[in-house]
Amino acid sequence: MSGLFEPPATVSIKLWAKEIAMKKSRCSVLFGAGLLAVVGLFGCNQETPIEKTKAAAASGNAATQAAGQAAVDAIKTPMDKARQTESVLEQSAEQTAAKIKEATQ
């Protein structure tokens, strides 16, 4: 019945279908634009590989220096104690050698 006369129900169904199709296309366009905006914002917020390398080197350098200083401090204290002990032992050995020398003369 696609002639000159169509019943009102058929016309309203066709209009309704066109309305839904237009709403879907608008929704698709808006969704696509929103998606592009979000992707663009996240893309602009990313660091370049050079910036990442510089940031990693700076933080790694500070961390390396801190770890190195901690290792030096951990070794330095026992070494200072060992040097003091060595000094005491040398003095004791000199005194003993002097006593032995006096006794043999």
DRENDO-1510 file (C-alpha; in Angstrom, 1 decimal, always signed):
<recs>
REC; n; res; u; v; w
REC; 1; MET; +0.0; +0.0; +0.0 .
REC; 2; SER; +2.6; +2.5; -0.9 .
REC; 3; GLY; +0.3; +4.4; -3.1 .
REC; 4; LEU; -1.1; +7.8; -2.7 .
REC; 5; PHE; -3.1; +6.9; +0.4 .
REC; 6; GLU; -1.3; +5.5; +3.4 .
REC; 7; PRO; -3.1; +4.9; +6.7 .
REC; 8; PRO; -2.0; +7.2; +9.5 .
REC; 9; ALA; -0.5; +4.4; +11.6 .
REC; 10; THR; +2.0; +3.6; +8.8 .
REC; 11; VAL; +3.1; +7.2; +8.4 .
REC; 12; SER; +3.6; +7.6; +12.1 .
REC; 13; ILE; +5.7; +4.4; +12.3 .
REC; 14; LYS; +7.9; +5.6; +9.4 .
REC; 15; LEU; +8.4; +9.0; +11.1 .
REC; 16; TRP; +9.1; +7.3; +14.4 .
REC; 17; ALA; +11.7; +5.1; +12.7 .
REC; 18; LYS; +13.3; +8.2; +11.1 .
REC; 19; GLU; +13.4; +10.0; +14.5 .
REC; 20; ILE; +15.1; +7.0; +16.1 .
REC; 21; ALA; +17.6; +6.8; +13.3 .
REC; 22; MET; +18.4; +10.5; +13.6 .
REC; 23; LYS; +18.8; +10.2; +17.4 .
REC; 24; LYS; +21.1; +7.2; +17.0 .
REC; 25; SER; +23.2; +9.1; +14.5 .
REC; 26; ARG; +23.4; +12.2; +16.8 .
REC; 27; CYS; +24.3; +9.9; +19.7 .
REC; 28; SER; +27.0; +8.2; +17.7 .
REC; 29; VAL; +28.5; +11.5; +16.7 .
REC; 30; LEU; +28.4; +12.9; +20.2 .
REC; 31; PHE; +29.9; +9.6; +21.5 .
REC; 32; GLY; +32.7; +9.7; +18.9 .
REC; 33; ALA; +33.5; +13.4; +19.7 .
REC; 34; GLY; +33.6; +12.7; +23.4 .
REC; 35; LEU; +35.8; +9.7; +22.9 .
REC; 36; LEU; +38.2; +11.7; +20.7 .
REC; 37; ALA; +38.3; +14.5; +23.4 .
REC; 38; VAL; +39.1; +12.0; +26.2 .
REC; 39; VAL; +41.8; +10.3; +24.1 .
REC; 40; GLY; +43.3; +13.7; +23.2 .
REC; 41; LEU; +43.4; +14.8; +26.8 .
REC; 42; PHE; +45.1; +11.6; +27.9 .
REC; 43; GLY; +47.5; +11.8; +24.9 .
REC; 44; CYS; +48.5; +15.3; +25.7 .
REC; 45; ASN; +49.2; +14.5; +29.3 .
REC; 46; GLN; +51.8; +11.8; +28.5 .
REC; 47; GLU; +55.5; +12.5; +28.9 .
REC; 48; THR; +57.8; +12.0; +26.0 .
REC; 49; PRO; +60.4; +9.2; +26.3 .
REC; 50; ILE; +63.2; +11.8; +26.7 .
REC; 51; GLU; +61.4; +13.4; +29.7 .
REC; 52; LYS; +60.8; +9.9; +31.2 .
REC; 53; THR; +64.5; +9.1; +30.8 .
REC; 54; LYS; +65.6; +12.4; +32.4 .
REC; 55; ALA; +63.1; +12.0; +35.3 .
REC; 56; ALA; +64.3; +8.4; +35.9 .
REC; 57; ALA; +67.9; +9.4; +35.8 .
REC; 58; ALA; +67.4; +12.2; +38.3 .
REC; 59; SER; +65.4; +10.0; +40.7 .
REC; 60; GLY; +67.8; +7.1; +40.1 .
REC; 61; ASN; +70.8; +9.3; +40.7 .
REC; 62; ALA; +69.5; +10.6; +44.0 .
REC; 63; ALA; +68.5; +7.1; +45.1 .
REC; 64; THR; +72.0; +5.8; +44.1 .
REC; 65; GLN; +73.7; +8.5; +46.0 .
REC; 66; ALA; +71.7; +7.9; +49.1 .
REC; 67; ALA; +72.3; +4.1; +48.9 .
REC; 68; GLY; +76.0; +4.7; +48.3 .
REC; 69; GLN; +76.3; +7.1; +51.3 .
REC; 70; ALA; +74.5; +4.5; +53.5 .
REC; 71; ALA; +77.0; +1.9; +52.4 .
REC; 72; VAL; +79.9; +4.2; +53.1 .
REC; 73; ASP; +78.6; +5.0; +56.5 .
REC; 74; ALA; +78.0; +1.3; +57.3 .
REC; 75; ILE; +81.6; +0.5; +56.4 .
REC; 76; LYS; +83.2; +3.7; +57.9 .
REC; 77; THR; +82.1; +3.1; +61.5 .
REC; 78; PRO; +83.6; -0.4; +61.8 .
REC; 79; MET; +86.7; +0.7; +60.0 .
REC; 80; ASP; +87.2; +3.6; +62.5 .
REC; 81; LYS; +86.9; +1.2; +65.4 .
REC; 82; ALA; +89.4; -1.2; +63.7 .
REC; 83; ARG; +91.9; +1.6; +63.3 .
REC; 84; GLN; +91.6; +2.5; +67.0 .
REC; 85; THR; +92.1; -1.1; +67.9 .
REC; 86; GLU; +95.1; -1.3; +65.6 .
REC; 87; SER; +96.6; +1.8; +67.2 .
REC; 88; VAL; +96.2; +0.4; +70.7 .
REC; 89; LEU; +97.8; -2.9; +69.6 .
REC; 90; GLU; +100.8; -1.1; +68.1 .
REC; 91; GLN; +101.3; +0.9; +71.3 .
REC; 92; SER; +101.1; -2.3; +73.3 .
REC; 93; ALA; +103.6; -4.0; +71.0 .
REC; 94; GLU; +106.0; -1.1; +71.3 .
REC; 95; GLN; +105.8; -1.1; +75.1 .
REC; 96; THR; +106.3; -4.9; +75.2 .
REC; 97; ALA; +109.3; -4.6; +72.8 .
REC; 98; ALA; +110.8; -1.8; +75.0 .
REC; 99; LYS; +110.4; -4.0; +78.1 .
REC; 100; ILE; +112.0; -6.9; +76.5 .
REC; 101; LYS; +114.9; -4.7; +75.3 .
REC; 102; GLU; +115.4; -3.4; +78.8 .
REC; 103; ALA; +115.4; -6.9; +80.3 .
REC; 104; THR; +118.0; -8.2; +77.9 .
REC; 105; GLN; +120.5; -5.4; +78.4 .
</recs>
